[in-house]
Amino acid sequence: MRALSAGIRTLVWLAILAGIAFAVYAFTRSRPQDVPWTPLDLSQPVGMFTRSKIGDLRGDFAGCRALLDAAGVRYTALPPRDGTGQCGYDDAVRLRGGGSRTIDITPDVGVSCRVATAMALWEWQVVQPAAQKHFGQAVARIQNFGSYNCRRLYGRDTGAFSEHATANALDIAAFVLSDGRRISVVGDWTAGEGQDDAAKAAFLREVRDGACGVFSTVLSPDYNAAHRDHFHFDQAARGFGGACR
């Protein structure tokens, strides 16, 4: 009798474990972006582990470019640049118009492949949906303050080097809609009295928050006065956690 009871308990536990395994399998198939061991796929929505998977591309320039190729992102791989001290890069690309991306980035700028990967996802999953939600139209251009700059943080003479020193950062200044309206961080972060002003401020906060799912560092006017006129995005090595301000 005891042997029969033990056998039944074993079967019950096996059934439970099988159910758990099936649930994990089903979840993995339906939401691979929320599972740490699945490969990054730029066709999938942003998930819990998307940012860390982009971070894992550090040192894998070929793998990063393969992701861009598979997603239809047009780019030009830039030759390595040797800078002084901790400056320079060996994994930069220049995003080109057309292909699967519809937003122009002006001025034309070279960024690390990981930044380019995040920019593509941010456009598809965050920026364009937010523009349709708040304005009923697409964003045509994103204006920036640049990427590569061989300098330390905040331009100081001492201290750690900025992610800009390796083209691993991009500063976003404004967005231009299809109808020509311009939404700038410096001019529209704080909403005015009009309905359009409120929509612009809400849009900026939505795209800032959404960037936190693909960039390891996101800094805005909420962070400090140095970022009153732009969003700073970078892919600094931060492990699973990120900075989102």
C-alpha positions as CSV (number, residue, x, y, z in Angstrom):
1,M,0.0,0.0,0.0
2,R,2.8,2.4,0.9
3,A,4.6,1.5,-2.4
4,L,1.4,2.3,-4.3
5,S,1.0,5.7,-2.5
6,A,4.7,6.6,-3.2
7,G,4.1,5.7,-6.8
8,I,1.1,7.9,-7.1
9,R,3.0,10.8,-5.5
10,T,5.8,10.3,-8.0
11,L,3.3,10.4,-10.9
12,V,1.7,13.6,-9.5
13,W,5.1,15.3,-9.2
14,L,6.0,14.2,-12.7
15,A,2.8,15.6,-14.0
16,I,3.4,18.9,-12.2
17,L,6.9,19.2,-13.5
18,A,5.7,18.4,-17.0
19,G,3.1,21.1,-16.7
20,I,5.7,23.6,-15.6
21,A,8.0,22.6,-18.4
22,F,5.2,23.0,-20.9
23,A,4.3,26.4,-19.5
24,V,7.9,27.6,-19.8
25,Y,8.1,26.3,-23.4
26,A,4.8,28.0,-24.3
27,F,5.9,31.3,-22.7
28,T,9.3,31.0,-24.5
29,R,7.6,30.5,-27.8
30,S,5.1,33.3,-27.4
31,R,7.4,35.9,-25.7
32,P,11.1,35.1,-26.5
33,Q,12.0,38.8,-25.7
34,D,11.1,38.1,-22.0
35,V,13.4,35.1,-21.7
36,P,17.1,35.6,-21.0
37,W,18.4,32.6,-23.0
38,T,16.7,33.3,-26.3
39,P,18.8,35.2,-29.0
40,L,18.0,38.8,-29.7
41,D,15.6,39.3,-32.6
42,L,15.0,42.8,-33.8
43,S,11.6,41.8,-35.2
44,Q,10.3,41.1,-31.7
45,P,8.8,43.7,-29.3
46,V,11.0,45.1,-26.5
47,G,11.0,42.7,-23.6
48,M,12.5,42.3,-20.1
49,F,15.9,41.2,-21.4
50,T,16.2,43.2,-24.6
51,R,18.5,45.8,-23.1
52,S,20.8,43.2,-21.6
53,K,20.9,41.2,-24.9
54,I,22.0,44.4,-26.8
55,G,24.6,44.8,-24.1
56,D,25.9,41.3,-24.8
57,L,26.8,42.4,-28.3
58,R,29.8,44.3,-26.9
59,G,32.8,43.0,-28.7
60,D,30.7,41.1,-31.3
61,F,30.7,43.5,-34.2
62,A,30.0,40.8,-36.7
63,G,27.0,39.5,-34.7
64,C,25.6,43.0,-34.2
65,R,25.8,43.7,-38.0
66,A,24.2,40.4,-38.7
67,L,21.2,41.5,-36.6
68,L,20.9,44.8,-38.5
69,D,21.1,42.9,-41.8
70,A,18.4,40.4,-40.8
71,A,16.1,43.3,-39.8
72,G,16.6,45.2,-43.1
73,V,18.5,48.1,-41.5
74,R,20.7,49.9,-44.0
75,Y,24.0,51.1,-42.7
76,T,27.7,51.6,-43.6
77,A,30.3,50.0,-41.4
78,L,32.9,52.6,-40.5
79,P,36.6,51.9,-40.4
80,P,38.2,51.7,-36.9
81,R,39.3,55.0,-35.4
82,D,42.3,55.3,-33.1
83,G,42.0,58.1,-30.7
84,T,44.3,59.3,-27.9
85,G,44.0,57.6,-24.5
86,Q,40.6,56.0,-24.1
87,C,39.1,57.4,-27.3
88,G,38.3,55.8,-30.6
89,Y,36.1,52.9,-31.8
90,D,36.2,49.7,-33.8
91,D,32.5,48.9,-34.0
92,A,30.8,51.9,-35.5
93,V,28.2,52.2,-38.2
94,R,26.5,55.0,-40.1
95,L,22.8,54.5,-40.5
96,R,21.5,55.0,-44.0
97,G,18.0,56.0,-45.2
98,G,15.5,53.5,-46.5
99,G,15.2,49.9,-45.7
100,S,13.2,49.0,-42.6
101,R,13.8,52.4,-41.0
102,T,11.7,55.4,-41.9
103,I,13.2,58.1,-39.7
104,D,16.2,60.1,-40.9
105,I,18.8,61.0,-38.3
106,T,20.3,64.5,-38.9
107,P,23.0,65.5,-39.0
108,D,24.3,62.2,-40.3
109,V,26.3,60.5,-37.5
110,G,28.3,57.4,-36.8
111,V,27.5,55.4,-33.7
112,S,28.5,52.1,-32.1
113,C,26.6,49.1,-33.6
114,R,24.8,48.6,-30.2
115,V,23.5,52.2,-30.3
116,A,22.3,51.7,-33.9
117,T,20.5,48.5,-32.9
118,A,18.8,50.2,-30.0
119,M,17.9,53.2,-32.3
120,A,16.2,50.9,-34.7
121,L,14.1,49.2,-32.0
122,W,13.3,52.5,-30.4
123,E,12.0,53.8,-33.7
124,W,9.8,50.8,-34.4
125,Q,8.5,50.0,-30.9
126,V,8.4,53.4,-29.2
127,V,8.8,56.6,-31.3
128,Q,6.5,55.9,-34.2
129,P,3.7,54.4,-32.1
130,A,3.9,57.4,-29.7
131,A,3.8,59.8,-32.6
132,Q,0.7,58.2,-34.0
133,K,-0.9,58.2,-30.6
134,H,-0.3,61.9,-29.8
135,F,-0.2,63.5,-33.3
136,G,-1.8,61.0,-35.7
137,Q,1.2,61.0,-37.9
138,A,4.8,59.7,-38.1
139,V,8.1,61.2,-37.2
140,A,10.2,62.0,-40.3
141,R,13.5,63.1,-38.7
142,I,15.3,62.9,-35.4
143,Q,17.8,65.8,-34.9
144,N,20.9,65.1,-32.8
145,F,23.8,66.8,-31.1
146,G,26.3,64.2,-32.2
147,S,27.9,61.0,-31.0
148,Y,31.7,60.6,-31.1
149,N,33.6,63.2,-29.0
150,C,36.9,62.4,-27.4
151,R,36.3,63.9,-24.0
152,R,35.7,63.1,-20.3
153,L,32.3,63.3,-18.6
154,Y,30.9,66.8,-18.8
155,G,34.1,68.0,-20.6
156,R,36.2,67.9,-17.4
157,D,40.0,67.7,-17.4
158,T,40.0,64.7,-15.1
159,G,37.8,61.7,-14.3
160,A,36.1,59.0,-16.3
161,F,35.7,59.3,-20.0
162,S,32.3,59.7,-21.6
163,E,30.7,57.0,-23.7
164,H,30.9,59.6,-26.4
165,A,34.6,59.0,-26.5
166,T,33.9,55.6,-28.1
167,A,30.8,56.6,-30.2
168,N,28.8,54.6,-27.7
169,A,26.3,57.4,-27.0
170,L,24.0,59.7,-29.0
171,D,22.4,63.0,-27.9
172,I,18.9,63.5,-29.2
173,A,17.7,67.2,-29.5
174,A,14.4,67.1,-31.4
175,F,11.8,65.3,-33.5
176,V,10.3,66.5,-36.8
177,L,6.9,65.2,-37.7
178,S,5.7,64.4,-41.3
179,D,3.8,67.8,-41.4
180,G,7.0,69.7,-40.4
181,R,6.1,70.4,-36.8
182,R,9.2,70.2,-34.5
183,I,9.2,68.8,-31.0
184,S,12.3,69.8,-29.1
185,V,13.5,68.7,-25.7
186,V,14.5,72.2,-24.7
187,G,11.3,73.8,-25.9
188,D,8.6,71.2,-25.2
189,W,9.7,69.2,-22.2
190,T,7.5,71.4,-20.0
191,A,4.0,71.7,-21.3
192,G,2.5,75.1,-22.1
193,E,-1.1,76.0,-22.0
194,G,-2.2,74.7,-25.4
195,Q,-3.4,71.2,-26.2
196,D,-0.6,70.8,-28.7
197,D,1.9,71.8,-26.0
198,A,0.6,69.1,-23.7
199,A,0.8,66.5,-26.5
200,K,4.4,67.4,-27.2
201,A,5.4,67.1,-23.5
202,A,3.6,63.8,-23.2
203,F,5.3,62.5,-26.4
204,L,8.7,63.4,-25.1
205,R,8.2,61.6,-21.8
206,E,6.8,58.5,-23.6
207,V,9.8,58.2,-25.9
208,R,12.2,58.9,-23.0
209,D,10.6,56.1,-20.9
210,G,10.5,53.7,-23.8
211,A,14.2,54.3,-24.5
212,C,15.0,52.8,-21.1
213,G,14.1,49.3,-22.5
214,V,16.8,49.4,-25.1
215,F,19.6,51.7,-23.9
216,S,21.6,51.1,-20.7
217,T,21.7,54.8,-19.9
218,V,18.9,57.3,-20.6
219,L,19.3,60.9,-19.3
220,S,16.8,63.7,-19.8
221,P,16.0,67.2,-18.3
222,D,14.8,65.3,-15.2
223,Y,18.4,64.3,-14.5
224,N,20.2,67.6,-14.4
225,A,20.5,71.0,-16.0
226,A,23.3,69.7,-18.3
227,H,20.6,67.7,-20.1
228,R,17.9,70.4,-20.3
229,D,18.1,70.5,-24.1
230,H,18.6,66.8,-25.0
231,F,18.3,63.1,-24.3
232,H,21.5,61.3,-23.7
233,F,21.4,57.6,-24.8
234,D,24.3,55.2,-24.4
235,Q,25.2,51.6,-24.1
236,A,27.6,51.6,-21.1
237,A,28.2,48.2,-19.5
238,R,25.8,48.2,-16.6
239,G,24.8,44.5,-16.4
240,F,21.1,43.8,-16.1
241,G,20.3,47.2,-14.5
242,G,20.3,50.5,-16.3
243,A,20.0,54.2,-15.6
244,C,16.8,55.9,-16.5
245,R,16.3,59.5,-15.5
